């Protein structure tokens, strides 16, 4: 009888161990990347909205130095560093910009739906913008091309699409 009880106890213990293996929580699946944008069109639209908001903020700041938002609020990385350097250089030279610039066209180039990195080409027109010195004299270069194609790269940062770089596109007229 003791042998049966011991065998039964061992059998129950073995069954409990086997069942606990089956009832243990399943291992967590490896995280999968979720898309930041539903489509390339959505990515390009968001990048365009960000760039246009940046240009609008820059135009507002030219008209009123206290206008908000600050155009730099749309920039990170290389774009922010270059903007800081440009502002410093203009200040050192006693120059400032007057008049608005416009975005006449934007075309999507590439979009990574997972990372949120989006590249667009924007046609930037500064025909109405002028470089003015401290005396209020227009010192804009007479031979400048007022329209330029700019490659704009945006990326997701803290849940917002931000401009990380802007560079002229050589040989690609607006």
GITAGI-V754773 format. One record per residue. N is the residue number from 1. RES is the residue in one small letter. SS is DSSP state (alpha for helix, beta for strand, coil for the rest). Layout:
N:RES:SS
N:RES:SS
This chain:
1:x:coil
2:x:alpha
3:x:alpha
4:x:alpha
5:x:alpha
6:x:alpha
7:x:alpha
8:x:alpha
9:x:alpha
10:x:alpha
11:x:alpha
12:x:alpha
13:x:alpha
14:x:alpha
15:x:alpha
16:x:alpha
17:x:alpha
18:x:alpha
19:x:alpha
20:x:alpha
21:x:alpha
22:x:alpha
23:x:alpha
24:x:coil
25:x:coil
26:x:coil
27:x:coil
28:x:coil
29:x:coil
30:x:coil
31:x:coil
32:x:coil
33:x:coil
34:x:coil
35:x:coil
36:x:coil
37:x:coil
38:x:coil
39:x:coil
40:x:alpha
41:x:alpha
42:x:alpha
43:x:alpha
44:x:alpha
45:x:alpha
46:x:alpha
47:x:alpha
48:x:alpha
49:x:alpha
50:x:alpha
51:x:alpha
52:x:alpha
53:x:alpha
54:x:alpha
55:x:alpha
56:x:alpha
57:x:alpha
58:x:alpha
59:x:alpha
60:x:alpha
61:x:alpha
62:x:alpha
63:x:alpha
64:x:coil
65:x:coil
66:x:coil
67:x:coil
68:x:coil
69:x:coil
70:x:coil
71:x:alpha
72:x:alpha
73:x:alpha
74:x:alpha
75:x:beta
76:x:coil
77:x:alpha
78:x:alpha
79:x:alpha
80:x:alpha
81:x:alpha
82:x:alpha
83:x:alpha
84:x:alpha
85:x:alpha
86:x:alpha
87:x:alpha
88:x:alpha
89:x:alpha
90:x:alpha
91:x:alpha
92:x:alpha
93:x:alpha
94:x:coil
95:x:beta
96:x:beta
97:x:beta
98:x:beta
99:x:coil
100:x:coil
101:x:coil
102:x:beta
103:x:beta
104:x:beta
105:x:beta
106:x:beta
107:x:beta
108:x:beta
109:x:beta
110:x:beta
111:x:beta
112:x:coil
113:x:coil
114:x:coil
115:x:coil
116:x:coil
117:x:coil
118:x:beta
119:x:beta
120:x:beta
121:x:beta
122:x:beta
123:x:beta
124:x:beta
125:x:beta
126:x:coil
127:x:coil
128:x:coil
129:x:coil
130:x:beta
131:x:beta
132:x:beta
133:x:beta
134:x:coil
135:x:coil
136:x:coil
137:x:coil
138:x:beta
139:x:coil
140:x:coil
141:x:coil
142:x:coil
143:x:coil
144:x:coil
145:x:coil
146:x:coil
147:x:beta
148:x:beta
149:x:beta
150:x:beta
151:x:beta
152:x:beta
153:x:beta
154:x:beta
155:x:beta
156:x:beta
157:x:beta
158:x:coil
159:x:coil
160:x:beta
161:x:beta
162:x:beta
163:x:beta
164:x:beta
165:x:beta
166:x:beta
167:x:beta
168:x:beta
169:x:coil
170:x:coil
171:x:coil
172:x:coil
173:x:coil
174:x:coil
